[in-house]
Amino acid sequence: MVHATLKGDTKTMEEILQFAHDTETPLLDYNDETELTAIVNLVYLAARDSYYVERENKAGEGYTDFIFYPERAGDDGIILELKVDDTPETAIAQIKDRKYMLKFQGKMAERKRHAGRVLLVGISYDRKKKDHHCRVEIVDNI
């Protein structure tokens, strides 16, 4: 999943999410919002080999769902926001509006690391259609 995210391959991201959601979530909990968080945590599990991952952490004017700090200097950072019955564009707008990148900049300065770029990732899930949508926006020079 992290490789597809770094490439901006939203089609593959959506397929991975759909497969994981269909195979890992109990039927009675399928539409539960906490299940989407659990599925995202599962599909990005391998990212922990290269990233320090924080969940529900204070950032800017709110709380990020997930933020990925690269372990190696120069690698891309990731800020990920989840939405249920909304759009990935709304998720990305929230990242920008609530200034979540301030936390990322602060953490990079604290750890003396600089991300090459920051990927803003919006993931949405439609409960009625039972499908996932993703969008990746790249921000240079934060």
N, C-alpha and C positions, 0 to 999 in steps of 0.2 A: 504493500500500500504506500509506503513512504517513497518508493522509487517512482510510482505513478504520480504521486503528488508533486515531487520535485520536477518531473517532466511536464506537469500540467495536463496529464492525460486523464481528464475527467470521466471519459467513457469507461476506462478500466477501473477507476476509483468507484464508480457507481456499481459496476459488476461485482467487485470485491465486497462492497457493502451489502448488496442484495444477497449474495451467496452466504455470507456470514450471518446475516439477519435470519435468512430462511433455515439455516442448518443449526444455529446455536441458540436461538431464542425459543423458549417454551411457547406454545400456541396461545395460551391464555395471557401471556405477558407481551405478546408481539407488538402491540401498539403503545406500550407503556414508554413514557419519555426516558425513564432511567435505563431502559433496555438499549435505546439508541446510544447513550453514553457508554454502556458496557460493550456494545459492538464496536464502537469507534476505538475504545481502549484495546480491544482484542486485535483488530486489524492493524493497529499501529504498534503492536507489542515489539516487533523487531526493531522499530525506530529507537528503542531504548539502548541499543548497542552503540548508536552514534549521537544520541541526543539526551540531554537532561530534560525530562518532561514534567511539567507542573499542570495540575488540574484545579479548576475553580479558585484561581488565585487573584487577589486584588491587583487591578491594573488600570491605570488612568482613572476613568470615572465609572468603574464597574468591576466585573470579574470575568476573566477569560475562561472559556470552557477548557481549552488545552493550549499550552504554549510549549514549543520545542526549542530549546537552546542547543546549538551545535556544540559538540565536544571539541571539534577541531576548528581552529581559527580559519575564517574565510568561507566556511560552509554556510549554506542558507539556513535561516531560522524560519520557523513556522508558527503562525498564530491561527488557531482553528476555532471556529464558532459553529455551534449546532442550532438548528431550528426545526421544530415540528410544525407541520401544517403552515409553512411559510416558504420562503425562497432562499437559495444560497446567496443571492444578491443582498437580501435583507441582512443576512449574517455578516457579510463583508462590510456593509454600511455601518453596522453596529461596531465592528472592530475599529473603523475609522472615527465614527462619531463619539465613541466613548474613549478614544485615545489609548487603546490597548498597547500600541507600539511604544508608548512612554515606558512601560514596564520592561519591555524588551530592551530598549536602549539602556535603561538603568541596570539591568542584569548583565548586559554585555560589558558595560563599563566596570561593574563590580567584579566580574570574572576576568577582566582584561582580555576579552575576546570581542571580535567584531564579525558579525555575519556578513557574508557576501551580499546577500539580498534577504528580504523578508517576504515570505509567501503568506498571503492572506487567504485562508481557506474557509469557504462557506459550505456546509453540508446540511441538506434539508431532507426531511422525511415526510411524505404525505400519507397520513393514516388511512384515508379512504382508498387511494389507489395502491397503497402499499409499495411505493417506489421511492428511490433516493435520487437526489440531484446534488451535483457538486460544482463548485466554481473555484478556480485558483487565480488570484491576482498577484502579480509580482511588483514589489515596491523596491526600487533601488535608492541608494543614498538616503537612508533614514537618518 
